[in-house]
Amino acid sequence: MPDYETVEHDVLVIGSGGAGLRAAIEASAASVSVGMVCKCLLGKAHTVMAEGGVAAALANVDERDNWKVHFADTMRGGQYVNNWRMAELHAREAPDRVRELEAWGAVFDRTADGRILQRNFGGHKYARLAHVGDRTGLEMIRTLQDHGIHRGIDVHMEFCVLTLLKDGERVVGAFGYDRERGQFKIFHAKAVVLATGGIGKAYKITSNSWDCTGDGHALAYHAGAALTDMEYVQFHPTGMVWPPSVCGMLVTEGVRGEGGILTNALGSRFMFGFIPDNYKAQTADNEEEGWRYTQGDKNARRPPELLTRDHVARCIVREIKEGRGSPHGGVFLDISWIKNKIPNAAEHIQRKLPSMYHQFKQLGDVDITRQPMEVGPTTHYIMGGVRVNADTQISSVPGLFAAGECAAGINGANRLGGNSLSDLIVFGKRAGEFAAKFAKDHPAGQINSAQVEEAAHRALEPFQRNPGAEGPYQVQSDLQEMMQNLVGIVRKEDEMLRALEGLQRLWDRAGRVGITGHRQFNPGWHTALDLRNLLTVAEAICRSAIERKESRGAQFRDDYPNKDVALGNVNTVIKKGADGAMQIRREPIPEMPAELKKIIEEMK
Ligand SMILES: Cc1cc2nc3c(=O)[nH]c(=O)nc-3n(C[C@H](O)[C@H](O)[C@H](O)COP(=O)(O)OP(=O)(O)OC[C@H]3O[C@@H](n4cnc5c(N)ncnc54)[C@H](O)[C@@H]3O)c2cc1C
């Protein structure tokens, strides 16, 4: 055994966002020992940034809502390539998981009669998002963290996992370094849950935080697990475009849910001109009806600003490309106009959207109660990820589970806002439960010292390269620029083939980067180590996007602008081949049970 500190747990959870915390709580409730490692400080995982709310058919604001409507909305939003079993479990279980959060101390905004208040969001038929102003993620993290710590979970923060350790086919632990001191450590566990979040840092403009470098996706892939649906990267329609230092920072959909409208440089509310056929029946065809919807009129239909994110993002791109954009290259999002509709509009906006008010005031010197914001699309979320069993969240590798954004299935080709926070608590719970069960059913495996030594050697290589070697930041920046330009919102085969060639060159450069300094909190070293993950997910996205020769949800192909019926029946699946090369195949989506089909038909 190599001479590194070894920590033993029954279940090891990697990631301290909503999914990781919920998994850890559930595993610990099953009386197994639980360790949680996270690259960030505890309390700072990306989930803390979530704003608009958590989707659950509580029916507190609109009694017509129920799990079936939520299920049908999720499948329609995902363009029917979702894992229907996950979509079903999610819709059925989200209300209980939200009520459980409340019982554990989460203080949601309230209805007049004291129940959890719910707000409108894109693609959701009824007001469905339980929220805490526009700081829902903070409340979720605070609640789960308090609850988890009292359950006795061991937390190892600022620790970065570099590789999963295997005994034969099974995952039996993880190896990595603590960011502060740069010391290696082995985690020996009977089951491992990946809850590492998203991949936004593979792109130049993103709403994601620094640790969203696709580590879980890459760790699973290199351990032999299958990834699925990697072509589906969500570009949120509204990120800040100005000033440059905060370009990409999210502007919550809650702004549009509260009545915010999108206009172009001509002052035209352009979304009314682009309502897709399959949403026409559910969408307002005039401004008055759209406004009434946002104010809770149950007889009104949603305004077109609340169509799905993929569609709204593309409409914004078109306005900008056709010369009707705002001065800094976006379009206008205006909530201040509601002063024409309600008294005390400024106070109302500040109460409903406090973070947005401060974000624009402090970072852009814009008062959103008086002026429109300038917004444009930003890389926000990946629908693709580790392919898991819907009920247990186990991956295709024994002992390895995944939950939250790094797992795939529930969202299909496009995620509805609010469905991530509910995904975290529904499937985080399931992952924790079944990882604990796996740990109880299996003895500990053996740590393979050769795997540990290989990972340690690879991690230290950048220190040994000559002082003139290229640093990691330029490689990272070139990757982000290339993904943004060639594998972004609108895709073409020739551009993506160029991106694949570019990725090969970036892999070569990443293998030669050198760093200076020592191992104690060395950001250059951390970035050099992130490159392998970023390049792995970038390649998976690129190959999957090339393979899907159609436009569906978040994947828009300029060269194949329509849906292909046959491709609507398959998911793309990525695996590491025996030769180490990335392999892609199409896998048929299993037939949906008749009762679920009936729900979808009835809700059309
Ligand atoms: C600004 C913003 C607002 C949003 N608002 C909403 C919303 O209102 N509603 C909604 O449903 N969704 C929203 N989303 C999306 C949602 O917040 C995320 O999809 C979700 O929080 C992801 O949670 P997670 O638990 O999967 O991962 P995260 O919260 O991203 O946590 C990942 C964890 O893994 C750790 N980690 C990563 N790699 C490693 C490694 N190698 N070793 C150790 N630890 C590692 C990280 O440090 C972190 O602790 C929003 C996203 C953004 C950016």
The ligand as an ORCA input file, in Angstrom:
! r2SCAN-3c Opt
* xyz 0 1
  C     -26.900     31.153    -11.057
  C     -27.649     29.868    -11.117
  C     -28.967     29.821    -10.719
  C     -29.668     28.624    -10.764
  N     -30.958     28.612    -10.342
  C     -31.644     27.446    -10.331
  C     -32.975     27.402     -9.836
  O     -33.534     28.406     -9.409
  N     -33.624     26.212     -9.844
  C     -33.044     25.077    -10.299
  O     -33.684     24.041    -10.267
  N     -31.764     25.091    -10.761
  C     -31.056     26.240    -10.784
  N     -29.763     26.250    -11.244
  C     -29.105     24.978    -11.549
  C     -28.703     24.284    -10.253
  O     -28.286     25.238     -9.323
  C     -27.577     23.263    -10.448
  O     -27.882     22.425    -11.517
  C     -27.433     22.422     -9.191
  O     -27.267     23.247     -8.078
  C     -26.293     21.423     -9.259
  O     -26.233     20.783     -7.998
  P     -25.307     19.533     -7.731
  O     -25.543     19.106     -6.324
  O     -25.490     18.528     -8.797
  O     -23.831     20.109     -7.905
  P     -23.125     21.421     -7.296
  O     -24.001     22.218     -6.419
  O     -22.466     22.066     -8.454
  O     -22.023     20.800     -6.369
  C     -20.922     20.103     -6.902
  C     -19.996     19.761     -5.775
  O     -19.000     18.865     -6.247
  C     -17.721     19.340     -5.828
  N     -16.717     18.819     -6.748
  C     -16.646     18.981     -8.082
  N     -15.577     18.308     -8.562
  C     -14.966     17.727     -7.496
  C     -13.799     16.921     -7.336
  N     -13.038     16.562     -8.361
  N     -13.482     16.515     -6.101
  C     -14.219     16.873     -5.034
  N     -15.325     17.625     -5.127
  C     -15.690     18.037     -6.345
  C     -17.871     20.847     -5.838
  O     -16.857     21.484     -5.113
  C     -19.247     20.963     -5.193
  O     -19.152     20.801     -3.811
  C     -29.046     27.450    -11.232
  C     -27.734     27.507    -11.663
  C     -27.041     28.711    -11.620
  C     -25.656     28.778    -12.132
*
